[in-house]
Amino acid sequence: MRTPDDRLELAADPTRPTGRTLLAGGVDQSYVDVADPTYLHFEYVRRMAAVADLAAPAGTRLDVLHLGGGALTLPRYLAATRPESTQVVVERDPAVVALVDRDLPPRPAGVEVHVADARAAVTAAPADAYDLVLADIYQAARMPPHVATVGFAAEVARVLRQDGIYLVNVTDLPPLVGTRVQVATLRTVFADVCVVADRRMLRGRRYGNVVLAATRRPDRLPVALLATRTSRDPVPGRVLHGPALDRFVAGARPRADDPQR
């Protein structure tokens, strides 16, 4: 039985009649416009979508793995912008899946939803299967430790194709220690990594979301185009890459797997 602290609900947006917010314990989790799947309300979701848009020419189909489903905001977006894509969504909470299936528009064609643990799902997936892996996985506002380690990053790298991109949403607060550790963790496994976030966050002035992008192949990340698009967002952002990212992550150590796990 769910408690008031984790009760699920879908709330109408009083400022946008077709907007719906998925809340858990009163905290925003996902936002969907039931009439327009390309409308992305949260800034970090727009940043993840920007990377996905730049991952391949417009309209090109992609094979995508979503770790964390919520209201299926990004699966709906990709189904609208890349309609031939195949998408697998892994959501650990069956109550979320049931609520979304009952009260929101049907899943788009090509989208499968599985109730499972993210790490178990990645470990079971075949190698070289996906063009994009998107992780938005939280318990009590933090990434569960078992999906934030070098070992997990290595499993994600295994299921990505050579040109594939791994996207991670990190919720953090100044001085962004968790983000720095996660960058160091990804850099242990991936050839190229960048950070995308609100400029105020990177200056240590607010709590919020940071998006990390990682690839197996050097120079695969569309850094210049992403920086341009991010700067034009309603909440302008900045991309850290190369020497700027070196300075940001200096001193942070990768997170190893717990040997007792």
PyMOL commands that set and color helices and strands:
alter all, ss='L'
color gray80, all
select helices_A, chain A and resi 43-54+73-81+94-103+118-124+145-147+150-159+177-189+199-202+223-231+243-249
alter helices_A, ss='H'
color red, helices_A
select strands_A, chain A and resi 8-13+16-24+27-33+63-67+86-91+111-115+130-135+160-172+192-198+208-215+237-240
alter strands_A, ss='S'
color yellow, strands_A
deselect
rebuild
show_as cartoon
